[in-house]
Amino acid sequence: MSMKSETRKIIADGLWHNNPIFRQVLGICSTLAVTNLVLNTVVMCVALAFTLSLSAATVSLLRKFTPRNIRMMIETLIIAFYVIVVDLVLKAYWPEMSTNLGPYVGLIITNCIVMGRCEACGNVSPPRQAFLDGLFNALGYSFVLLIIATIRELMGMGTIMGHAMPYFSGPYWDKWIIMVAPPGAFFTLAVVTWIFRSIEIRRERRSK
């Protein structure tokens, strides 16, 4: 497989065919926790993309020097380093957002998407490929999270990024408060997953 074809496959898998949320059902904790507001979700997605891409690339760079019996501990330390960088930057330059996200930035360390990609790709691939794999898996994750967050904030609060939306913020729309509560997250995730899986099933049938 040529480098160009390999890159296309990595992009397609991360964004769609092997999407971390609706295909692998990974990282659901943060999906349900931070998607009540679009802005919180954007920040979490940027933090995950930064951590996942650089962690996978770093694991790849060190893979030949890392003893197999302690590789997961090394991977956890690498991930923790990048998460701490994100956490410190938020606390220094955006303390309000740091408070809003609470413990969920720190929990990126234990996010199964990050550890899973470091194990599946970072440990066996060259740095460039590992970086791209991490980046596009993070973008695939972000793509779904932002859809969920947009639906929840719009229907639950009548706003997007804090800005009132026509119709949804007027007297004609009764805000669905449940959408910004945990049950709303489960419901929205289920509907979005069902839609995307249905699209993928139809695409696979057509290709046959």
SERO-4910 file (N, C-alpha, C, O; in steps of 0.05 Angstrom, whole numbers):
BEGIN
 pado doro    nc1    nc2    nc3   cac1   cac2   cac3    cc1    cc2    cc3    oc1    oc2    oc3
  Met    A     17    -24      0      0      0      0     18     25      0     36     27     16
  Ser    A     12     44    -18     27     68    -19     21     86      5      1     82     19
  Met    A     39    105      9     36    123     32     10    139     29     -4    145     49
  Lys    A      4    147      4    -21    163      0    -46    147      7    -64    157     20
  Ser    A    -46    122     -2    -69    104      3    -71     98     33    -93     97     44
  Glu    A    -48     94     46    -48     89     74    -59    113     90    -74    109    109
  Thr    A    -51    137     82    -61    161     95    -91    164     92   -105    170    110
  Arg    A   -101    158     68   -130    159     63   -145    140     80   -166    146     91
  Lys    A   -133    115     83   -146     95    100   -147    104    129   -167    100    143
  Ile    A   -125    116    139   -124    125    167   -146    147    171   -160    146    191
  Ile    A   -148    165    152   -167    187    154   -196    176    154   -212    183    170
  Ala    A   -201    158    135   -228    146    132   -236    130    157   -259    131    166
  Asp    A   -217    114    167   -223     98    190   -228    115    215   -247    110    230
  Gly    A   -211    135    219   -214    152    243   -240    168    243   -253    171    263
  Leu    A   -246    179    219   -270    197    217   -296    181    215   -317    190    225
  Trp    A   -295    157    202   -320    144    197   -320    114    202   -333    104    220
  His    A   -305     99    185   -308     69    185   -302     56    212   -314     36    219
  Asn    A   -284     68    227   -277     57    254   -279     78    275   -264     80    294
  Asn    A   -300     95    272   -304    118    290   -305    109    319   -318     90    326
  Pro    A   -290    123    337   -288    114    364   -315    112    379   -318     96    397
  Ile    A   -334    130    372   -359    130    386   -380    111    374   -389     93    387
  Phe    A   -389    116    350   -411    101    340   -403     74    328   -421     58    322
  Arg    A   -377     69    324   -369     42    315   -356     26    337   -363      2    341
  Gln    A   -338     39    353   -324     24    374   -338     28    401   -332     12    420
  Val    A   -355     48    404   -369     54    429   -348     58    451   -350     46    472
  Leu    A   -329     76    446   -308     83    466   -311    112    474   -323    128    459
  Gly    A   -300    119    497   -300    147    506   -328    158    513   -333    182    511
  Ile    A   -346    140    521   -374    148    526   -376    166    551   -394    182    552
  Cys    A   -358    162    570   -359    178    595   -359    208    588   -377    223    597
  Ser    A   -340    217    573   -338    246    566   -361    254    547   -369    277    547
  Thr    A   -370    234    530   -392    240    512   -417    248    528   -431    267    521
  Leu    A   -421    235    550   -445    241    566   -440    264    586   -459    277    594
  Ala    A   -415    269    593   -410    288    614   -408    317    605   -418    335    618
  Val    A   -395    322    582   -389    350    574   -405    361    551   -401    384    543
  Thr    A   -423    345    540   -437    353    516   -463    369    521   -479    372    503
  Asn    A   -467    379    545   -490    396    550   -486    424    539   -506    439    534
  Leu    A   -461    432    535   -455    459    523   -434    455    501   -415    440    504
  Val    A   -439    469    479   -421    466    455   -393    476    462   -373    463    454
  Leu    A   -390    498    476   -364    509    482   -347    490    498   -324    486    493
  Asn    A   -360    478    519   -345    458    535   -336    435    518   -314    425    522
  Thr    A   -353    427    500   -347    404    482   -323    411    464   -306    394    459
  Val    A   -323    435    453   -301    443    435   -275    442    450   -255    432    439
  Val    A   -274    453    474   -249    453    490   -241    424    496   -217    418    494
  Met    A   -259    407    503   -253    379    509   -242    365    484   -223    349    486
  Cys    A   -254    371    461   -245    358    436   -217    367    429   -201    351    420
  Val    A   -211    393    432   -184    403    426   -164    390    445   -142    382    437
  Ala    A   -171    388    471   -154    375    490   -148    346    483   -125    337    485
  Leu    A   -169    332    475   -165    304    468   -149    300    442   -131    283    441
  Ala    A   -154    318    422   -138    316    397   -108    321    403    -91    307    392
  Phe    A   -102    341    419    -75    347    426    -62    324    440    -40    315    433
  Thr    A    -76    313    460    -65    291    477    -62    266    460    -41    253    462
  Leu    A    -83    258    445    -82    233    431    -61    232    409    -46    213    406
  Ser    A    -60    253    393    -41    253    370    -12    254    380      4    239    370
  Leu    A     -7    270    400     21    272    409     29    248    426     52    239    426
  Ser    A     10    237    441     16    213    457     22    189    439     41    175    443
  Ala    A      6    186    417     10    164    399     38    167    385     52    147    382
  Ala    A     44    191    377     70    196    364     93    191    383    114    180    375
  Thr    A     90    199    408    112    195    428    115    166    434    138    156    436
  Val    A     93    151    437     95    122    442    109    109    418    125     91    422
  Ser    A    103    118    394    116    107    370    146    112    370    162     95    364
  Leu    A    153    137    377    182    144    378    198    127    398    221    121    393
  Leu    A    184    120    420    198    105    442    193     75    441    203     60    458
  Arg    A    178     65    420    170     37    421    193     17    420    190     -4    432
  Lys    A    215     24    407    237      6    405    254      5    431    270    -13    435
  Phe    A    249     25    448    265     27    473    248     20    498    258     20    520
  Thr    A    222     14    493    204      9    516    201    -21    520    192    -36    502
  Pro    A    209    -31    544    205    -60    550    176    -67    548    159    -53    558
  Arg    A    170    -90    536    142    -98    532    127   -101    558    103    -96    559
  Asn    A    140   -111    579    125   -117    604    117    -92    619    100    -93    637
  Ile    A    128    -68    612    120    -44    626    109    -23    606    107      1    613
  Arg    A    102    -31    582     95    -12    561     70      4    569     68     28    563
  Met    A     50     -9    582     26      6    588     30     27    610     17     48    609
  Met    A     48     21    628     55     42    648     69     66    635     64     89    642
  Ile    A     87     60    616    100     81    601     80     98    585     81    122    585
  Glu    A     62     84    572     41     98    557     24    116    575     18    138    567
  Thr    A     17    106    598      1    122    617     16    147    625      5    169    628
  Leu    A     42    144    630     59    167    638     60    188    615     59    212    620
  Ile    A     63    178    591     64    196    568     38    211    565     38    236    561
  Ile    A     16    197    566    -11    209    564    -15    230    586    -24    252    582
  Ala    A     -7    222    611    -10    240    634      6    266    630     -4    287    638
  Phe    A     29    264    618     45    288    613     30    308    596     28    332    603
  Tyr    A     19    299    574      4    317    556    -22    327    569    -29    350    565
  Val    A    -35    310    584    -59    319    598    -53    341    618    -68    360    621
  Ile    A    -31    337    633    -22    358    653    -16    384    639    -23    405    649
  Val    A     -4    383    615      1    408    600    -25    422    594    -27    446    598
  Val    A    -45    407    584    -71    419    578    -84    430    603    -94    453    602
  Asp    A    -83    415    624    -96    423    649    -83    449    660    -97    467    668
  Leu    A    -57    451    659    -43    474    669    -49    499    652    -52    521    662
  Val    A    -49    495    625    -55    517    607    -84    528    612    -88    552    613
  Leu    A   -103    510    616   -130    519    621   -132    533    648   -145    554    650
  Lys    A   -119    523    669   -120    536    695   -106    563    694   -115    581    709
  Ala    A    -86    566    678    -71    591    677    -85    612    660    -86    636    668
  Tyr    A    -96    604    637   -107    623    618   -138    623    616   -149    642    605
  Trp    A   -151    602    625   -180    601    623   -191    587    648   -203    565    645
  Pro    A   -188    598    672   -196    584    696   -225    578    697   -233    557    709
  Glu    A   -242    595    685   -271    589    685   -277    563    670   -293    547    680
  Met    A   -264    560    647   -268    535    632   -257    511    647   -269    489    647
  Ser    A   -234    515    660   -223    493    676   -242    484    698   -245    460    703
  Thr    A   -256    504    710   -276    497    731   -300    483    718   -311    464    729
  Asn    A   -309    493    695   -332    481    681   -327    451    675   -345    435    678
  Leu    A   -303    445    665   -297    418    657   -291    400    681   -293    376    679
  Gly    A   -283    413    703   -279    398    728   -258    376    724   -236    381    714
  Pro    A   -265    351    733   -245    330    732   -242    317    704   -225    299    700
  Tyr    A   -259    325    685   -259    310    659   -235    314    642   -229    297    626
  Val    A   -220    336    645   -195    339    631   -175    318    641   -162    305    626
  Gly    A   -173    316    668   -155    297    679   -162    268    672   -145    251    670
  Leu    A   -188    263    668   -197    236    662   -190    228    633   -194    204    625
  Ile    A   -179    246    617   -169    239    590   -147    218    593   -144    201    576
  Ile    A   -133    219    616   -111    199    621   -122    171    619   -109    153    609
  Thr    A   -147    167    629   -158    139    629   -178    135    606   -191    114    605
  Asn    A   -180    154    588   -198    151    565   -189    127    548   -166    126    539
  Cys    A   -207    108    544   -199     84    529   -192     89    500   -178     73    488
  Ile    A   -202    111    489   -194    118    461   -164    123    460   -150    113    442
  Val    A   -154    139    479   -126    147    479   -108    122    483    -90    117    467
  Met    A   -113    107    504    -97     83    509   -100     63    486    -81     50    479
  Gly    A   -124     60    476   -129     41    455   -113     47    430   -102     29    417
  Arg    A   -112     73    421    -97     80    397    -67     78    402    -52     71    384
  Cys    A    -58     85    426    -30     82    432    -21     53    430      0     46    420
  Glu    A    -39     35    440    -33      6    439    -35     -5    410    -18    -19    401
  Ala    A    -57      3    397    -63     -9    371    -45      2    348    -38    -13    330
  Cys    A    -38     27    350    -23     40    328      4     50    337     24     45    324
  Gly    A      5     65    359     30     77    368     52     56    373     75     62    368
  Asn    A     44     33    383     64     12    389     75     -3    366     95    -16    368
  Val    A     61      0    343     70    -17    320     75      0    294     82    -12    274
  Ser    A     70     26    295     72     42    271     93     64    274    101     71    296
  Pro    A    103     74    251    122     97    253    108    122    263     84    123    262
  Pro    A    124    141    273    112    165    286     92    180    269     71    189    279
  Arg    A     97    184    243     79    199    226     52    186    225     31    198    227
  Gln    A     52    159    220     27    144    218     12    144    245    -12    147    246
  Ala    A     27    141    267     15    141    294      2    169    300    -19    170    311
  Phe    A     16    190    292      6    217    296    -20    221    281    -40    231    292
  Leu    A    -21    213    255    -45    217    239    -68    200    249    -91    208    250
  Asp    A    -61    175    258    -82    158    269    -94    170    293   -119    171    296
  Gly    A    -77    180    311    -88    193    335   -104    218    329   -125    223    341
  Leu    A    -94    234    311   -108    259    304   -135    254    292   -155    267    300
  Phe    A   -137    235    272   -163    231    259   -182    215    275   -206    217    272
  Asn    A   -172    198    294   -190    186    313   -202    207    332   -226    206    339
  Ala    A   -185    226    339   -195    248    357   -215    265    341   -235    274    353
  Leu    A   -210    270    316   -229    286    300   -255    271    295   -277    284    295
  Gly    A   -254    245    292   -278    229    289   -294    230    315   -319    232    314
  Tyr    A   -281    228    337   -293    230    364   -306    258    366   -329    261    376
  Ser    A   -291    279    359   -300    306    361   -325    312    344   -343    326    352
  Phe    A   -324    301    320   -346    304    301   -373    295    314   -393    309    312
  Val    A   -373    272    326   -397    261    339   -404    277    364   -428    284    368
  Leu    A   -385    284    380   -390    299    404   -402    326    399   -420    335    413
  Leu    A   -393    339    378   -403    366    372   -432    365    361   -447    383    366
  Ile    A   -438    344    347   -466    340    338   -484    336    362   -505    349    364
  Ile    A   -476    319    381   -491    314    405   -494    340    422   -516    346    431
  Ala    A   -472    354    425   -472    379    441   -491    400    429   -505    414    443
  Thr    A   -490    402    402   -506    422    388   -536    416    392   -552    434    398
  Ile    A   -543    391    389   -571    383    393   -580    388    422   -602    399    427
  Arg    A   -563    380    441   -571    383    469   -573    412    478   -593    420    491
  Glu    A   -554    429    471   -555    457    479   -578    471    465   -592    487    477
  Leu    A   -582    465    439   -603    479    424   -631    472    436   -647    490    440
  Met    A   -636    446    440   -662    438    449   -666    443    479   -689    447    488
  Gly    A   -645    441    494   -647    445    523   -645    473    533   -658    480    553
  Met    A   -630    490    518   -626    518    527   -633    539    507   -635    563    513
  Gly    A   -638    530    482   -645    549    461   -622    566    451   -626    587    439
  Thr    A   -597    557    456   -573    572    449   -553    554    434   -555    529    436
  Ile    A   -534    566    421   -511    553    410   -487    570    417   -486    594    411
  Met    A   -467    558    431   -444    573    441   -453    598    457   -440    618    457
  Gly    A   -475    595    471   -485    616    488   -502    637    474   -512    655    487
  His    A   -504    635    447   -520    655    432   -548    644    427   -551    622    418
  Ala    A   -568    661    433   -596    653    430   -602    648    401   -594    664    383
  Met    A   -616    626    395   -623    619    368   -653    626    363   -670    622    380
  Pro    A   -658    636    338   -686    642    331   -704    618    335   -695    595    330
  Tyr    A   -728    622    343   -748    602    347   -743    586    373   -761    584    390
  Phe    A   -719    575    377   -713    559    400   -711    575    426   -714    564    447
  Ser    A   -706    601    423   -704    618    447   -729    636    450   -730    652    469
  Gly    A   -749    633    432   -773    649    434   -795    636    448   -792    614    460
  Pro    A   -818    648    448   -841    637    463   -854    612    450   -871    599    462
  Tyr    A   -845    606    425   -857    583    411   -844    556    419   -854    535    412
  Trp    A   -821    558    432   -807    533    439   -805    530    469   -794    548    483
  Asp    A   -815    508    479   -813    502    508   -788    486    512   -786    463    503
  Lys    A   -768    498    525   -742    485    528   -743    458    541   -757    454    561
  Trp    A   -730    439    529   -729    412    539   -706    410    559   -684    402    552
  Ile    A   -711    416    584   -690    417    604   -677    389    607   -653    387    614
  Ile    A   -692    368    602   -681    341    604   -657    337    585   -640    320    590
  Met    A   -656    353    563   -635    349    543   -607    357    554   -587    347    545
  Val    A   -606    375    574   -581    383    586   -575    367    611   -555    373    625
  Ala    A   -592    348    618   -588    330    640   -578    303    630   -579    298    606
  Pro    A   -567    286    647   -555    261    638   -574    244    620   -564    232    601
  Pro    A   -600    241    626   -617    225    609   -617    236    580   -619    220    561
  Gly    A   -616    262    576   -615    274    550   -590    266    535   -591    262    510
  Ala    A   -568    263    549   -543    254    536   -546    225    526   -537    219    504
  Phe    A   -557    207    543   -561    180    534   -579    178    510   -573    164    490
  Phe    A   -601    193    510   -621    193    488   -608    203    463   -610    190    442
  Thr    A   -594    226    464   -582    237    440   -560    219    429   -559    216    404
  Leu    A   -543    208    446   -522    190    437   -535    166    423   -525    157    402
  Ala    A   -556    155    434   -569    132    422   -580    138    394   -577    122    376
  Val    A   -593    161    391   -605    169    366   -583    174    345   -585    164    322
  Val    A   -562    189    353   -540    195    334   -526    169    325   -520    166    302
  Thr    A   -521    151    344   -508    125    338   -525    109    319   -515     97    300
  Trp    A   -551    108    324   -570     93    307   -570    104    278   -569     89    259
  Ile    A   -570    131    276   -570    144    249   -544    137    234   -545    128    211
  Phe    A   -522    141    247   -496    137    233   -492    107    226   -481    101    205
  Arg    A   -500     89    244   -497     61    238   -515     52    215   -508     36    199
  Ser    A   -539     64    214   -557     58    192   -545     67    165   -547     53    145
  Ile    A   -533     91    166   -520    101    141   -497     82    133   -495     76    109
  Glu    A   -481     73    152   -459     56    146   -468     29    135   -457     18    117
  Ile    A   -490     18    147   -501     -8    138   -510     -6    109   -505    -24     93
  Arg    A   -524     16    103   -534     20     75   -510     23     56   -511     13     33
  Arg    A   -489     37     64   -466     41     47   -452     14     42   -444      9     19
  Glu    A   -450     -3     62   -438    -29     59   -454    -47     40   -443    -62     24
  Arg    A   -481    -45     42   -498    -61     25   -495    -52     -4   -495    -69    -22
  Arg    A   -493    -26     -9   -490    -16    -36   -463    -25    -48   -462    -32    -72
  Ser    A   -443    -25    -32   -416    -32    -42   -414    -62    -49   -397    -70    -65
  Lys    A   -433    -78    -38   -433   -107    -44   -448   -111    -71   -450   -134    -80
***
